[in-house]
């Protein structure tokens, strides 16, 4: 049997190669298959809540900060299925638009990061709820700092109650 005259239908070809073929004569649609998938994050992002940290010592977050964050999430009636935790120390040149493309966050909480490192030029005070493009944005001290300071825990909690209608 020779394969010289074997033909595949257009429909089957399209289905087999849907993630790698590009039609050059039609406008291209940005699909999820074209998004970078090499971001190492913790969680399932089911509620599109992005938590960004900067921990040079851990892949995601050190144990003490993970315990604190778990308690914070539980108090907000959330868990790691609901959020995406991204440690920007593990990613070079992460910018806000890449975060938006990959996570589509409705809420973003930044714990102890230099906002300029993710291309946010505005200075946002800690514990003030802001609108950043289409998301609710909260800038806060690092989880390590919050764990040591009762007043900062109270400020964070007041913001979280407002954001998550608790």
C-alpha positions in Angstrom: 0.0 0.0 0.0 1.4 3.3 -1.0 0.8 6.6 0.8 1.6 8.7 -2.3 -2.1 9.3 -3.1 -3.3 9.4 0.5 -5.3 12.6 1.2 -6.6 14.2 4.4 -9.7 16.3 4.4 -9.5 20.0 5.2 -11.6 19.4 8.4 -9.4 16.6 9.6 -6.2 18.7 8.9 -7.6 21.6 10.7 -8.5 19.5 13.7 -5.1 17.7 13.8 -3.1 20.9 13.5 -5.4 23.4 15.2 -2.6 24.6 17.6 0.2 24.9 15.0 -1.3 25.9 11.6 -1.8 29.6 10.8 -3.9 30.9 8.0 -2.0 33.8 6.4 -5.0 35.1 4.5 -7.3 35.8 7.5 -7.1 38.0 10.5 -5.6 36.1 13.4 -7.5 35.6 16.6 -5.5 35.6 19.8 -6.2 32.2 21.3 -5.4 30.6 24.7 -3.1 28.2 22.9 -0.8 31.1 22.0 -0.4 32.4 25.5 2.9 31.7 27.3 2.4 28.7 29.5 5.8 28.7 31.2 4.8 30.7 34.3 5.4 28.8 37.5 2.5 29.7 39.8 0.6 28.1 42.7 -3.1 27.7 42.6 -5.8 27.2 40.0 -7.0 30.8 39.5 -10.7 29.8 39.4 -11.8 33.2 40.7 -9.2 35.2 38.8 -7.5 36.6 41.9 -3.8 37.2 41.3 -1.5 37.4 44.3 2.0 38.6 43.4 4.9 38.3 45.8 8.7 38.7 45.7 10.5 35.9 47.6 14.1 35.3 46.5 14.4 32.3 48.8 11.5 30.1 47.7 9.9 28.8 44.5 6.5 30.2 45.5 6.7 31.4 49.1 8.5 30.5 52.3 6.7 28.4 54.8 5.9 31.1 57.3 4.4 33.4 54.6 2.5 30.5 53.1 0.9 29.8 56.5 0.0 33.4 56.9 -1.4 33.7 53.3 -3.4 30.5 53.8 -5.0 32.0 56.9 -5.8 35.2 55.1 -7.4 33.3 52.2 -9.4 31.2 54.7 -10.7 34.3 56.4 -11.8 35.6 53.0 -13.5 32.3 52.3 -11.0 31.5 49.6 -8.3 28.9 49.0 -5.5 28.2 46.5 -8.0 26.9 44.0 -9.5 30.4 43.8 -6.2 32.3 43.3 -3.0 32.3 41.4 0.1 33.0 43.5 3.0 34.2 41.4 6.5 34.8 42.8 8.0 37.4 40.5 11.5 36.7 41.8 11.3 33.5 39.7 10.4 35.3 36.5 12.6 37.8 34.6 11.0 40.9 33.1 7.5 40.2 34.1 5.2 43.1 33.1 1.6 43.9 33.9 0.3 43.2 30.4 1.8 39.6 30.6 0.1 39.1 34.0 -3.2 40.3 32.5 -2.8 38.0 29.4 -1.9 35.0 31.5 -4.2 35.3 34.5 -7.0 37.7 33.4 -7.3 39.0 37.0 -10.3 40.8 38.4 -8.4 41.3 41.6 -4.7 41.7 42.0 -2.9 41.9 45.4 0.8 42.8 45.4 2.7 41.9 48.6 6.0 43.7 49.0 6.9 44.1 45.4 8.5 47.0 43.6 5.7 48.0 41.3 8.1 49.4 38.7 9.5 45.8 38.3 6.2 44.8 36.7 5.9 48.1 34.7 3.4 49.9 37.0 4.6 53.4 36.9 2.2 54.9 39.4 3.0 54.9 43.0 0.2 53.2 44.9 0.1 53.6 48.7 -0.2 50.5 50.8 -3.7 49.4 51.9 -5.6 51.7 49.6 -7.9 49.9 47.1 -7.4 51.2 43.6 -8.7 50.5 40.1 -5.9 49.5 37.8 -7.1 49.1 34.2 -10.0 46.6 34.6 -9.0 45.1 37.9 -9.2 46.0 41.6 -5.7 46.5 42.8 -4.3 46.4 46.3 -0.6 47.2 47.1 0.6 45.9 50.5 3.7 45.2 52.5 5.4 41.9 52.2 3.7 39.0 54.0 6.7 38.7 56.3 6.3 42.4 57.4 2.5 42.0 57.8 3.1 38.9 60.0 5.2 41.0 62.3 2.9 44.0 62.5 -0.6 43.9 64.0 -1.5 47.4 62.7 -0.7 46.3 59.1 -2.8 43.1 59.5 -5.7 45.3 60.5 -5.3 47.6 57.5 -5.0 44.6 55.2 -8.1 43.0 56.7 -10.1 46.1 56.3 -9.2 46.3 52.6 -9.9 42.6 52.0 -13.3 42.9 53.7 -14.2 45.6 51.2 -12.8 43.8 48.2 -14.4 40.5 48.9 -17.6 41.9 50.5 -17.0 40.0 53.8 
